[in-house]
């Protein structure tokens, strides 16, 4: 497989805040590449640079063979984009939005009609295509956005938090459409998300980004294997004292305090857990809760960032600065 996207020292600063900090990565053709990180990590800024909405402060990227700085028009012709914000015209019907998008790409009317029918059928909106978009649910709007982004038959599809704010059933449906695009059309999918389970289930490879820096890249399996061992999680009557007691215990690789609990990385959880209990109880500590798990994407994220995902934390600093920059550019 060749390279669909190559980011080279890609950087974006908003004043003194560096939202994306000299990142380098490659996306292979026909893969689903998950860009995983919390709100405000730099995901949306990265996708806006790759789709030529924002110009990098430093560095560049090659998308479908086009340089985002030297040939932004070439990039735009070859990609589809589903932004985080809804962009469909609410006063138009689903069908009218599809035809309007086709017109923007200069697609022949007969070809546009054929594609619109096919795409609306794929996202199960055929029966609602003559209704105004203002009557659509959030899930229906997102499905329409996906269909609109595909009208030009792009080689790469960018999706920015496509399931944000949707219920679990609708989220699963959206991912079924995304998987179908890869399977049946050989499309490269670049998708940002802060849902760990989505990245784990659906992405071929994942990049973890936080505070504008890429911390790790690999398949879900590779990332889990990279942290090694089992994870023993427990709550004690004195976590600080417990940490001291367990630091040098045989089989214990690491001890951290995360969200009011001890997170212990062990070579073999089943063998080490009884030893952990014995040492703590002998030293007068009480253990109120204990669990042993294999590494999950939650564990991977904690390993690389030192904390749990800041799920839905509402860090809007990056978005605010980006909107301000765009307003200045227009004005």
Secondary structure, 3 states (H helix, E strand, C coil): CCEEEEEEEEEEEECCEEEEEEEEEEEECCCEEEEECCCCCCHHHHHHHHCCCCCCCEEEEEECCEECCCCHHHHHHCEEEECCCCCCCCCCEHHHHHHHHHHHCCCCHHHHHHHHHHHHHHCCCHHHCCCEHHHCCHHHHHHHHHHHHCCCCCCEEEEECCCCCCCHHHHHHHHHHHHHHHHHHCCEEEEEECCHHHHHHHCCEEEEEECCEEEEEECHHHHHHHHCCEEEEEEECCHHHHHHHHCCCCCEEEEEEECCEEEEEECCHHHHHHHHHHHHHHCCCCEEEEEEEECCHHHHHHHHHCCCCCCCCCCCHHHHHHHHHHHHHHC
